[in-house]
Amino acid sequence: MDIQNQEHPPIQAGDIVYVMVRNPHAQDVANIQEAAVVRNPVRSGELNLFLYETHYPMNEEIALYRTREEAERAYQYYFGSAGEEVPHG
């Protein structure tokens, strides 16, 4: 998901975003997790996601959502139907 759009200012260090994390043992199971945007400790000028005490590079392979509501809508689209509860991290 392109989060660098007209609706939101550019992502910067210190922002909180939401990602869907899949269970590696069951591909149809996922949950929404909050992640912090931080400066890459190794490569100056790059940003990382800090999630589960680990730095992850920010790239087009990770779907980021600016709000929990956006993440929940995407979760419902990909994993659930109306009336199902959305798991929270």
N, CA, C and O of each residue as an XYZ file, in Angstrom:
356
protein
N       0.851     -1.167      0.000
C       0.000      0.000      0.000
C       0.895      1.227      0.000
O       1.831      1.301      0.796
N       0.637      2.170     -0.853
C       1.427      3.388     -0.954
C       0.987      4.362      0.122
O      -0.108      4.920      0.058
N       1.853      4.566      1.121
C       1.484      5.485      2.184
C       2.031      6.880      1.941
O       1.764      7.785      2.732
N       2.780      7.078      0.886
C       3.281      8.397      0.526
C       2.297      9.007     -0.458
O       2.588      9.078     -1.652
N       1.140      9.447      0.019
C       0.126      9.971     -0.878
C      -0.340     11.341     -0.424
O       0.214     11.915      0.514
N      -1.347     11.857     -1.082
C      -1.829     13.205     -0.811
C      -2.590     13.309      0.510
O      -2.682     14.398      1.076
N      -3.135     12.206      1.009
C      -3.930     12.252      2.223
C      -3.085     12.408      3.477
O      -3.568     12.938      4.478
N      -1.850     11.965      3.448
C      -0.998     11.969      4.630
C       0.348     12.607      4.298
O       0.826     12.505      3.168
N       0.955     13.261      5.281
C       2.325     13.748      5.057
C       3.280     12.559      4.950
O       2.933     11.449      5.354
N       4.475     12.782      4.412
C       5.440     11.680      4.278
C       5.753     11.044      5.635
O       5.739     11.710      6.670
N       6.029      9.768      5.602
C       6.411      9.032      6.817
C       7.779      9.517      7.267
O       8.661      9.775      6.447
N       7.945      9.636      8.578
C       9.238     10.053      9.115
C       9.507      9.323     10.427
O       8.601      8.745     11.027
N      10.758      9.360     10.857
C      11.132      8.717     12.116
C      10.259      9.268     13.233
O      10.019     10.473     13.318
N       9.794      8.375     14.079
C       8.926      8.757     15.185
C       7.460      8.466     14.930
O       6.660      8.452     15.866
N       7.090      8.230     13.664
C       5.698      7.906     13.341
C       5.369      6.483     13.793
O       6.243      5.623     13.895
N       4.100      6.268     14.058
C       3.581      4.934     14.349
C       2.746      4.507     13.152
O       1.907      5.269     12.671
N       2.973      3.296     12.673
C       2.212      2.738     11.551
C       1.695      1.365     11.978
O       2.042      0.856     13.044
N       0.868      0.788     11.134
C       0.284     -0.525     11.417
C       0.590     -1.453     10.253
O       0.527     -1.054      9.090
N       0.920     -2.690     10.579
C       1.242     -3.694      9.568
C       0.451     -4.964      9.876
O       0.081     -5.217     11.022
N       0.200     -5.754      8.841
C      -0.398     -7.066      9.042
C       0.730     -8.081      9.079
O       1.555     -8.142      8.167
N       0.760     -8.868     10.126
C       1.796     -9.874     10.304
C       1.143    -11.242     10.169
O       0.202    -11.569     10.892
N       1.653    -12.031      9.240
C       1.108    -13.379      9.025
C       1.796    -14.384      9.926
O       2.979    -14.260     10.240
N       1.033    -15.374     10.330
C       1.566    -16.496     11.079
C       2.375    -17.345     10.098
O       1.826    -17.769      9.081
N       3.651    -17.607     10.360
C       4.460    -18.369      9.401
C       4.017    -19.825      9.258
O       4.389    -20.493      8.293
N       3.231    -20.317     10.205
C       2.786    -21.709     10.158
C       1.400    -21.873      9.555
O       0.995    -22.986      9.218
N       0.669    -20.769      9.415
C      -0.688    -20.819      8.847
C      -0.910    -19.540      8.049
O      -1.213    -18.496      8.625
N      -0.764    -19.611      6.745
C      -0.802    -18.422      5.896
C      -2.143    -17.702      5.881
O      -2.219    -16.555      5.441
N      -3.200    -18.353      6.353
C      -4.491    -17.670      6.382
C      -4.774    -17.029      7.743
O      -5.901    -16.616      8.016
N      -3.747    -16.947      8.594
C      -3.874    -16.326      9.908
C      -2.939    -15.126      9.959
O      -1.756    -15.227      9.635
N      -3.489    -13.990     10.370
C      -2.686    -12.772     10.477
C      -3.254    -11.913     11.592
O      -4.382    -12.114     12.040
N      -2.451    -10.952     12.032
C      -2.956     -9.967     12.973
C      -2.346     -8.613     12.666
O      -1.353     -8.507     11.947
N      -2.951     -7.599     13.216
C      -2.494     -6.229     13.005
C      -1.567     -5.867     14.152
O      -1.904     -6.057     15.321
N      -0.393     -5.344     13.808
C       0.580     -4.942     14.813
C       0.970     -3.482     14.612
O       1.067     -2.999     13.484
N       1.187     -2.803     15.706
C       1.689     -1.436     15.667
C       3.208     -1.506     15.538
O       3.849     -2.337     16.182
N       3.777     -0.642     14.715
C       5.230     -0.599     14.539
C       5.687      0.853     14.554
O       4.965      1.747     14.113
N       6.872      1.075     15.057
C       7.450      2.418     15.072
C       8.350      2.597     13.859
O       9.055      1.672     13.454
N       8.319      3.784     13.288
C       9.243      4.133     12.209
C      10.466      4.759     12.878
O      10.351      5.739     13.613
N      11.636      4.181     12.613
C      12.881      4.634     13.233
C      13.960      4.809     12.171
O      13.843      4.302     11.055
N      14.999      5.527     12.537
C      16.150      5.664     11.638
C      16.917      4.341     11.603
O      17.068      3.668     12.623
N      17.394      3.985     10.421
C      18.198      2.782     10.266
C      19.496      2.986     11.042
O      20.208      3.959     10.795
N      19.822      2.085     11.979
C      21.029      2.281     12.783
C      22.326      2.053     12.011
O      23.400      2.426     12.482
N      22.236      1.442     10.827
C      23.428      1.120     10.046
C      23.578      2.036      8.840
O      24.685      2.472      8.524
N      22.468      2.332      8.162
C      22.509      3.135      6.938
C      21.869      4.490      7.174
O      20.648      4.608      7.280
N      22.694      5.488      7.254
C      22.218      6.845      7.495
C      21.251      7.285      6.400
O      21.488      7.040      5.217
N      20.180      7.924      6.794
C      19.216      8.434      5.836
C      18.091      7.481      5.497
O      17.119      7.886      4.858
N      18.194      6.214      5.908
C      17.138      5.240      5.635
C      16.271      5.062      6.870
O      16.706      5.282      8.001
N      15.030      4.658      6.623
C      14.104      4.389      7.713
C      13.846      2.893      7.828
O      13.892      2.164      6.837
N      13.578      2.450      9.038
C      13.227      1.061      9.321
C      11.922      1.019     10.091
O      11.478      2.021     10.652
N      11.319     -0.154     10.108
C      10.217     -0.422     11.023
C      10.809     -1.126     12.231
O      11.648     -2.015     12.084
N      10.388     -0.741     13.404
C      10.828     -1.418     14.618
C       9.631     -2.174     15.165
O       8.663     -1.581     15.641
N       9.715     -3.502     15.088
C       8.606     -4.384     15.437
C       9.180     -5.626     16.101
O      10.134     -6.212     15.590
N       8.619     -6.031     17.219
C       9.102     -7.202     17.955
C      10.590     -7.067     18.299
O      11.348     -8.031     18.196
N      10.992     -5.870     18.704
C      12.382     -5.612     19.107
C      13.381     -5.869     17.981
O      14.547     -6.169     18.236
N      12.920     -5.750     16.733
C      13.765     -5.991     15.567
C      13.561     -4.887     14.544
O      12.450     -4.387     14.370
N      14.642     -4.509     13.864
C      14.571     -3.535     12.773
C      14.258     -4.268     11.468
O      14.889     -5.274     11.143
N      13.269     -3.747     10.720
C      12.928     -4.288      9.407
C      13.036     -3.163      8.388
O      12.565     -2.057      8.650
N      13.647     -3.416      7.229
C      13.729     -2.360      6.212
C      12.342     -2.013      5.691
O      11.503     -2.894      5.500
N      12.107     -0.740      5.464
C      10.848     -0.309      4.852
C      11.005     -0.427      3.350
O      11.892      0.187      2.759
N      10.137     -1.222      2.734
C      10.177     -1.371      1.284
C       8.778     -1.674      0.778
O       7.831     -1.762      1.559
N       8.653     -1.833     -0.529
C       7.342     -2.038     -1.146
C       6.747     -3.412     -0.847
O       5.594     -3.663     -1.199
N       7.491     -4.296     -0.215
C       6.973     -5.617      0.120
C       6.158     -5.627      1.411
O       5.481     -6.610      1.711
N       6.220     -4.551      2.165
C       5.499     -4.470      3.432
C       4.350     -3.484      3.281
O       4.551     -2.323      2.925
N       3.147     -3.963      3.556
C       1.971     -3.084      3.504
C       1.884     -2.319      4.819
O       1.707     -2.905      5.887
N       2.010     -1.007      4.720
C       1.927     -0.137      5.893
C       0.623      0.633      5.863
O       0.144      1.025      4.799
N       0.059      0.845      7.025
C      -1.175      1.616      7.149
C      -0.958      2.700      8.187
O      -0.371      2.453      9.241
N      -1.430      3.892      7.891
C      -1.228      5.033      8.784
C      -2.107      4.970     10.024
O      -1.737      5.502     11.071
N      -3.268      4.325      9.922
C      -4.177      4.239     11.068
C      -4.602      2.794     11.281
O      -4.564      1.976     10.363
N      -5.004      2.500     12.501
C      -5.513      1.164     12.802
C      -6.765      0.884     11.975
O      -6.985     -0.247     11.543
N      -7.587      1.916     11.755
C      -8.811      1.733     10.980
C      -8.505      1.306      9.545
O      -9.173      0.422      9.007
N      -7.501      1.927      8.922
C      -7.101      1.523      7.568
C      -6.628      0.071      7.566
O      -6.970     -0.701      6.669
N      -5.846     -0.291      8.569
C      -5.340     -1.663      8.664
C      -6.486     -2.649      8.870
O      -6.481     -3.733      8.287
N      -7.461     -2.285      9.687
C      -8.600     -3.172      9.924
C      -9.445     -3.360      8.662
O      -9.928     -4.460      8.393
N      -9.623     -2.287      7.892
C     -10.363     -2.420      6.622
C      -9.628     -3.363      5.672
O     -10.247     -4.216      5.036
N      -8.314     -3.210      5.578
C      -7.525     -4.092      4.709
C      -7.584     -5.529      5.221
O      -7.692     -6.469      4.432
N      -7.513     -5.697      6.529
C      -7.599     -7.037      7.106
C      -8.922     -7.685      6.724
O      -8.950     -8.835      6.285
N     -10.008     -6.957      6.889
C     -11.325     -7.496      6.536
C     -11.385     -7.868      5.056
O     -11.960     -8.894      4.692
N     -10.797     -7.041      4.216
C     -10.793     -7.309      2.778
C     -10.053     -8.613      2.459
O     -10.538     -9.436      1.683
N      -8.881     -8.791      3.062
C      -8.038     -9.935      2.715
C      -8.328    -11.204      3.518
O      -8.140    -12.308      3.007
N      -8.780    -11.066      4.762
C      -8.879    -12.236      5.633
C     -10.261    -12.507      6.212
O     -10.537    -13.634      6.622
N     -11.124    -11.520      6.257
C     -12.379    -11.739      6.953
C     -13.570    -11.248      6.184
O     -13.448    -10.591      5.150
N     -14.715    -11.578      6.705
C     -15.950    -11.073      6.128
C     -16.656    -10.241      7.183
O     -16.267    -10.253      8.351
N     -17.673     -9.532      6.784
C     -18.414     -8.676      7.700
C     -18.908     -9.501      8.880
O     -19.396    -10.620      8.719
N     -18.771     -8.926     10.065
C     -19.244     -9.602     11.257
C     -18.181    -10.410     11.974
O     -18.382    -10.794     13.127
N     -17.052    -10.682     11.326
C     -15.979    -11.399     11.994
C     -15.136    -10.420     12.781
O     -14.929     -9.283     12.356
N     -14.658    -10.857     13.912
C     -13.834     -9.997     14.745
C     -12.427     -9.919     14.171
O     -11.879    -10.918     13.706
N     -11.846     -8.720     14.208
C     -10.487     -8.509     13.732
C      -9.546     -8.672     14.911
O      -9.684     -7.945     15.895
N      -8.583     -9.606     14.854
C      -7.627     -9.752     15.954
C      -6.727     -8.529     16.054
O      -6.322     -7.968     15.036
N      -6.423     -8.129     17.239
C      -5.536     -6.984     17.473
C      -4.264     -7.478     18.127
O      -4.267     -8.422     18.917
N      -3.154     -6.800     17.770
C      -1.882     -7.185     18.352
C      -1.565     -6.431     19.580
O      -0.516     -6.650     20.186
